[in-house]
Amino acid sequence: TTTTAATTATTTATTAATTATTTTTAATTTTTAATTATTTTAATTTTTTATTTTATTTATTTATTATT
């Protein structure tokens, strides 16, 4: 009976530790995914800004040339 109790306690502790590790891993993965999404959004925003700047520069240059 004593042996059974010790085995049960060990199994329970191991299961709890595994569950805790899995939960932590899941949280980390979720955070990483969120960070990646944010980084991707930043890259998209930067690209959009660059495109907008280019369009503005082109329009200004064209207008100046026409005036000259």
LUMDO-43718 format. One record per residue: x, y, z of N, C-alpha, C, CB in turn. Coordinates in steps of 0.001 Angstrom, whole numbers, padded with zeros to 6 digits. Glycine has a CB too. Layout:
N
{nxx=X | nyy=Y | nzz=Z | caxx=X | cayy=Y | cazz=Z | cxx=X | cyy=Y | czz=Z | cbxx=X | cbyy=Y | cbzz=Z} $
...
This chain:
68
{nxx=000842 | nyy=-001214 | nzz=000000 | caxx=000000 | cayy=000000 | cazz=000000 | cxx=000870 | cyy=001254 | czz=000000 | cbxx=-000949 | cbyy=000012 | cbzz=001231} $
{nxx=001926 | nyy=001208 | nzz=000789 | caxx=002845 | cayy=002350 | cazz=000849 | cxx=003488 | cyy=002593 | czz=-000509 | cbxx=003930 | cbyy=002117 | cbzz=001914} $
{nxx=003862 | nyy=001495 | nzz=-001174 | caxx=004486 | cayy=001598 | cazz=-002498 | cxx=003512 | cyy=002189 | czz=-003502 | cbxx=004971 | cbyy=000221 | cbzz=-002981} $
{nxx=002267 | nyy=001745 | nzz=-003434 | caxx=001241 | cayy=002247 | cazz=-004355 | cxx=001038 | cyy=003748 | czz=-004150 | cbxx=-000097 | cbyy=001489 | cbzz=-004152} $
{nxx=000999 | nyy=004174 | nzz=-002890 | caxx=000796 | cayy=005591 | cazz=-002594 | cxx=001951 | cyy=006421 | czz=-003139 | cbxx=000650 | cbyy=005812 | cbzz=-001079} $
{nxx=003170 | nyy=005929 | nzz=-002985 | caxx=004340 | cayy=006648 | cazz=-003474 | cxx=004310 | cyy=006750 | czz=-004994 | cbxx=005628 | cbyy=005958 | cbzz=-003012} $
{nxx=003926 | nyy=005670 | nzz=-005644 | caxx=003857 | cayy=005655 | cazz=-007107 | cxx=002802 | cyy=006646 | czz=-007595 | cbxx=003540 | cbyy=004231 | cbzz=-007625} $
{nxx=001654 | nyy=006634 | nzz=-006913 | caxx=000561 | cayy=007535 | cazz=-007281 | cxx=001003 | cyy=008998 | czz=-007124 | cbxx=-000696 | cbyy=007250 | cbzz=-006411} $
{nxx=001688 | nyy=009285 | nzz=-006020 | caxx=002151 | cayy=010651 | cazz=-005765 | cxx=003134 | cyy=011092 | czz=-006833 | cbxx=002798 | cbyy=010755 | cbzz=-004378} $
{nxx=004041 | nyy=010204 | nzz=-007206 | caxx=005044 | cayy=010508 | cazz=-008226 | cxx=004380 | cyy=010769 | czz=-009570 | cbxx=006054 | cbyy=009359 | cbzz=-008349} $
{nxx=003418 | nyy=009894 | nzz=-009917 | caxx=002708 | cayy=010040 | cazz=-011188 | cxx=001955 | cyy=011366 | czz=-011231 | cbxx=001733 | cbyy=008866 | cbzz=-011400} $
{nxx=001284 | nyy=011688 | nzz=-010118 | caxx=000516 | cayy=012927 | cazz=-010037 | cxx=001431 | cyy=014148 | czz=-010191 | cbxx=-000246 | cbyy=012997 | cbzz=-008700} $
{nxx=002565 | nyy=014105 | nzz=-009501 | caxx=003508 | cayy=015227 | cazz=-009559 | cxx=004065 | cyy=015388 | czz=-010970 | cbxx=004659 | cbyy=015021 | cbzz=-008554} $
{nxx=004381 | nyy=014277 | nzz=-011608 | caxx=004930 | cayy=014311 | cazz=-012970 | cxx=003902 | cyy=014866 | czz=-013947 | cbxx=005375 | cbyy=012901 | cbzz=-013412} $
{nxx=002657 | nyy=014391 | nzz=-013790 | caxx=001585 | cayy=014868 | cazz=-014666 | cxx=001379 | cyy=016371 | czz=-014501 | cbxx=000275 | cbyy=014117 | cbzz=-014371} $
{nxx=001393 | nyy=016845 | nzz=-013249 | caxx=001203 | cayy=018266 | cazz=-012965 | cxx=002316 | cyy=019093 | czz=-013597 | cbxx=001153 | cbyy=018513 | cbzz=-011449} $
{nxx=003556 | nyy=018596 | nzz=-013481 | caxx=004708 | cayy=019313 | cazz=-014027 | cxx=004613 | cyy=019383 | czz=-015554 | cbxx=006030 | cbyy=018627 | cbzz=-013599} $
{nxx=004202 | nyy=018273 | nzz=-016160 | caxx=004068 | cayy=018216 | cazz=-017621 | cxx=003000 | cyy=019191 | czz=-018090 | cbxx=003724 | cbyy=016782 | cbzz=-018087} $
{nxx=001872 | nyy=019190 | nzz=-017361 | caxx=000766 | cayy=020093 | cazz=-017710 | cxx=001207 | cyy=021553 | czz=-017613 | cbxx=-000449 | cbyy=019843 | cbzz=-016788} $
{nxx=001936 | nyy=021870 | nzz=-016543 | caxx=002410 | cayy=023242 | cazz=-016345 | cxx=003342 | cyy=023648 | czz=-017480 | cbxx=003130 | cbyy=023379 | cbzz=-014986} $
{nxx=004224 | nyy=022750 | nzz=-017875 | caxx=005171 | cayy=023027 | cazz=-018959 | cxx=004435 | cyy=023250 | czz=-020277 | cbxx=006180 | cbyy=021872 | cbzz=-019105} $
{nxx=003447 | nyy=022387 | nzz=-020528 | caxx=002666 | cayy=022504 | cazz=-021759 | cxx=001936 | cyy=023837 | czz=-021801 | cbxx=001664 | cbyy=021345 | cbzz=-021880} $
{nxx=001342 | nyy=024225 | nzz=-020660 | caxx=000612 | cayy=025492 | cazz=-020584 | cxx=001552 | cyy=026662 | czz=-020847 | cbxx=-000065 | cbyy=025649 | cbzz=-019206} $
{nxx=002739 | nyy=026618 | nzz=-020253 | caxx=003722 | cayy=027680 | cazz=-020440 | cxx=004145 | cyy=027766 | czz=-021904 | cbxx=004948 | cbyy=027445 | cbzz=-019541} $
{nxx=004361 | nyy=026608 | nzz=-022513 | caxx=004763 | cayy=026568 | cazz=-023916 | cxx=003679 | cyy=027168 | czz=-024800 | cbxx=005065 | cbyy=025127 | cbzz=-024349} $
{nxx=002428 | nyy=026820 | nzz=-024505 | caxx=001312 | cayy=027346 | cazz=-025293 | cxx=001246 | cyy=028864 | czz=-025171 | cbxx=-000020 | cbyy=026715 | cbzz=-024840} $
{nxx=001439 | nyy=029371 | nzz=-023958 | caxx=001396 | cayy=030819 | cazz=-023744 | cxx=002528 | cyy=031501 | czz=-024510 | cbxx=001490 | cbyy=031152 | cbzz=-022237} $
{nxx=003706 | nyy=030899 | nzz=-024470 | caxx=004862 | cayy=031461 | cazz=-025167 | cxx=004625 | cyy=031474 | czz=-026672 | cbxx=006135 | cbyy=030661 | cbzz=-024835} $
{nxx=004061 | nyy=030386 | nzz=-027162 | caxx=003784 | cayy=030294 | cazz=-028599 | cxx=002795 | cyy=031365 | czz=-029020 | cbxx=003242 | cbyy=028903 | cbzz=-028961} $
{nxx=001754 | nyy=031553 | nzz=-028195 | caxx=000744 | cayy=032570 | cazz=-028504 | cxx=001372 | cyy=033958 | czz=-028528 | cbxx=-000406 | cbyy=032525 | cbzz=-027477} $
{nxx=002222 | nyy=034228 | nzz=-027537 | caxx=002887 | cayy=035528 | cazz=-027463 | cxx=003773 | cyy=035736 | czz=-028685 | cbxx=003720 | cbyy=035643 | cbzz=-026169} $
{nxx=004502 | nyy=034691 | nzz=-029066 | caxx=005382 | cayy=034778 | cazz=-030229 | cxx=004561 | cyy=035070 | czz=-031486 | cbxx=006191 | cbyy=033468 | cbzz=-030403} $
{nxx=003435 | nyy=034404 | nzz=-031621 | caxx=002570 | cayy=034609 | cazz=-032780 | cxx=002087 | cyy=036058 | czz=-032820 | cbxx=001367 | cbyy=033637 | cbzz=-032744} $
{nxx=001720 | nyy=036586 | nzz=-031666 | caxx=001237 | cayy=037965 | cazz=-031589 | cxx=002355 | cyy=038932 | czz=-031969 | cbxx=000708 | cbyy=038283 | cbzz=-030171} $
{nxx=003555 | nyy=038655 | nzz=-031478 | caxx=004711 | cayy=039501 | cazz=-031783 | cxx=005012 | cyy=039465 | czz=-033276 | cbxx=005946 | cbyy=039049 | cbzz=-030978} $
{nxx=004949 | nyy=038269 | nzz=-033846 | caxx=005212 | cayy=038118 | cazz=-035278 | cxx=004177 | cyy=038901 | czz=-036080 | cbxx=005197 | cbyy=036623 | cbzz=-035686} $
{nxx=002921 | nyy=038810 | nzz=-035666 | caxx=001860 | cayy=039526 | cazz=-036365 | cxx=002103 | cyy=041027 | czz=-036294 | cbxx=000484 | cbyy=039176 | cbzz=-035771} $
{nxx=002506 | nyy=041502 | nzz=-035132 | caxx=002785 | cayy=042926 | cazz=-034947 | cxx=003954 | cyy=043358 | czz=-035829 | cbxx=003089 | cbyy=043231 | cbzz=-033466} $
{nxx=004989 | nyy=042536 | nzz=-035866 | caxx=006163 | cayy=042841 | cazz=-036678 | cxx=005788 | cyy=042895 | czz=-038151 | cbxx=007267 | cbyy=041800 | cbzz=-036445} $
{nxx=004953 | nyy=041945 | nzz=-038579 | caxx=004515 | cayy=041903 | cazz=-039969 | cxx=003719 | cyy=043150 | czz=-040298 | cbxx=003679 | cbyy=040643 | cbzz=-040242} $
{nxx=002857 | nyy=043550 | nzz=-039376 | caxx=002045 | cayy=044750 | cazz=-039574 | cxx=002951 | cyy=045979 | czz=-039725 | cbxx=001058 | cbyy=044942 | cbzz=-038391} $
{nxx=003995 | nyy=046027 | nzz=-038885 | caxx=004921 | cayy=047152 | cazz=-038952 | cxx=005595 | cyy=047199 | czz=-040322 | cbxx=005979 | cbyy=047054 | cbzz=-037833} $
{nxx=005970 | nyy=046036 | nzz=-040830 | caxx=006624 | cayy=045973 | cazz=-042138 | cxx=005671 | cyy=046444 | czz=-043221 | cbxx=007111 | cbyy=044542 | cbzz=-042439} $
{nxx=004408 | nyy=046027 | nzz=-043107 | caxx=003406 | cayy=046438 | cazz=-044088 | cxx=003203 | cyy=047949 | czz=-044031 | cbxx=002070 | cbyy=045705 | cbzz=-043842} $
{nxx=003141 | nyy=048474 | nzz=-042825 | caxx=002954 | cayy=049921 | cazz=-042653 | cxx=004127 | cyy=050679 | czz=-043255 | cbxx=002798 | cbyy=050282 | cbzz=-041158} $
{nxx=005339 | nyy=050188 | nzz=-043023 | caxx=006531 | cayy=050835 | cazz=-043561 | cxx=006502 | cyy=050830 | czz=-045090 | cbxx=007801 | cbyy=050135 | cbzz=-043047} $
{nxx=006101 | nyy=049691 | nzz=-045644 | caxx=006023 | cayy=049571 | cazz=-047098 | cxx=004995 | cyy=050552 | czz=-047652 | cbxx=005664 | cbyy=048128 | cbzz=-047507} $
{nxx=003842 | nyy=050618 | nzz=-046983 | caxx=002788 | cayy=051528 | cazz=-047419 | cxx=003285 | cyy=052974 | czz=-047384 | cbxx=001536 | cbyy=051368 | cbzz=-046533} $
{nxx=003985 | nyy=053324 | nzz=-046318 | caxx=004517 | cayy=054678 | cazz=-046173 | cxx=005501 | cyy=054982 | czz=-047298 | cbxx=005199 | cbyy=054852 | cbzz=-044801} $
{nxx=006356 | nyy=054022 | nzz=-047597 | caxx=007343 | cayy=054219 | cazz=-048647 | cxx=006652 | cyy=054425 | czz=-049988 | cbxx=008305 | cbyy=053024 | cbzz=-048716} $
{nxx=005608 | nyy=053656 | nzz=-050235 | caxx=004866 | cayy=053782 | cazz=-051491 | cxx=004205 | cyy=055152 | czz=-051584 | cbxx=003806 | cbyy=052670 | cbzz=-051612} $
{nxx=003602 | nyy=055577 | nzz=-050497 | caxx=002930 | cayy=056873 | cazz=-050469 | cxx=003924 | cyy=058001 | czz=-050723 | cbxx=002221 | cbyy=057082 | cbzz=-049121} $
{nxx=005087 | nyy=057918 | nzz=-050092 | caxx=006119 | cayy=058936 | cazz=-050262 | cxx=006571 | cyy=059004 | czz=-051716 | cbxx=007316 | cbyy=058647 | cbzz=-049345} $
{nxx=006752 | nyy=057849 | nzz=-052324 | caxx=007177 | cayy=057787 | cazz=-053714 | cxx=006137 | cyy=058449 | czz=-054616 | cbxx=007412 | cbyy=056329 | cbzz=-054143} $
{nxx=004876 | nyy=058156 | nzz=-054378 | caxx=003803 | cayy=058720 | cazz=-055188 | cxx=003779 | cyy=060239 | czz=-055054 | cbxx=002445 | cbyy=058123 | cbzz=-054780} $
{nxx=003927 | nyy=060726 | nzz=-053850 | caxx=003921 | cayy=062169 | cazz=-053603 | cxx=005098 | cyy=062840 | czz=-054313 | cbxx=003976 | cbyy=062460 | cbzz=-052086} $
{nxx=006273 | nyy=062238 | nzz=-054203 | caxx=007470 | cayy=062791 | cazz=-054839 | cxx=007299 | cyy=062843 | czz=-056350 | cbxx=008709 | cbyy=061958 | cbzz=-054474} $
{nxx=006750 | nyy=061775 | nzz=-056911 | caxx=006547 | cayy=061711 | cazz=-058356 | cxx=005576 | cyy=062806 | czz=-058796 | cbxx=006017 | cbyy=060317 | cbzz=-058773} $
{nxx=004481 | nyy=062969 | nzz=-058060 | caxx=003484 | cayy=063972 | cazz=-058420 | cxx=004071 | cyy=065372 | czz=-058345 | cbxx=002263 | cbyy=063863 | cbzz=-057508} $
{nxx=004851 | nyy=065627 | nzz=-057307 | caxx=005469 | cayy=066940 | cazz=-057137 | cxx=006453 | cyy=067228 | czz=-058261 | cbxx=006178 | cbyy=067028 | cbzz=-055782} $
{nxx=007268 | nyy=066234 | nzz=-058584 | caxx=008249 | cayy=066393 | cazz=-059656 | cxx=007565 | cyy=066667 | czz=-060985 | cbxx=009128 | cbyy=065148 | cbzz=-059766} $
{nxx=006499 | nyy=065927 | nzz=-061257 | caxx=005756 | cayy=066096 | cazz=-062507 | cxx=005157 | cyy=067502 | czz=-062583 | cbxx=004642 | cbyy=065027 | cbzz=-062625} $
{nxx=004592 | nyy=067963 | nzz=-061487 | caxx=003957 | cayy=069282 | cazz=-061466 | cxx=004996 | cyy=070372 | czz=-061679 | cbxx=003211 | cbyy=069509 | cbzz=-060137} $
{nxx=006158 | nyy=070225 | nzz=-061041 | caxx=007221 | cayy=071214 | cazz=-061171 | cxx=007720 | cyy=071276 | czz=-062610 | cbxx=008379 | cbyy=070888 | cbzz=-060217} $
{nxx=007875 | nyy=070093 | nzz=-063216 | caxx=008355 | cayy=070025 | cazz=-064598 | cxx=007359 | cyy=070720 | czz=-065530 | cbxx=008569 | cbyy=068549 | cbzz=-065034} $
{nxx=006080 | nyy=070503 | nzz=-065298 | caxx=005052 | cayy=071098 | cazz=-066145 | cxx=005058 | cyy=072615 | czz=-066008 | cbxx=003668 | cbyy=070536 | cbzz=-065790} $
{nxx=005260 | nyy=073089 | nzz=-064805 | caxx=005289 | cayy=074535 | cazz=-064557 | cxx=006496 | cyy=075178 | czz=-065252 | cbxx=005331 | cbyy=074824 | cbzz=-063033} $
{nxx=007633 | nyy=074495 | nzz=-065163 | caxx=008848 | cayy=075010 | cazz=-065768 | cxx=008701 | cyy=075036 | czz=-067282 | cbxx=010063 | cbyy=074165 | cbzz=-065356} $
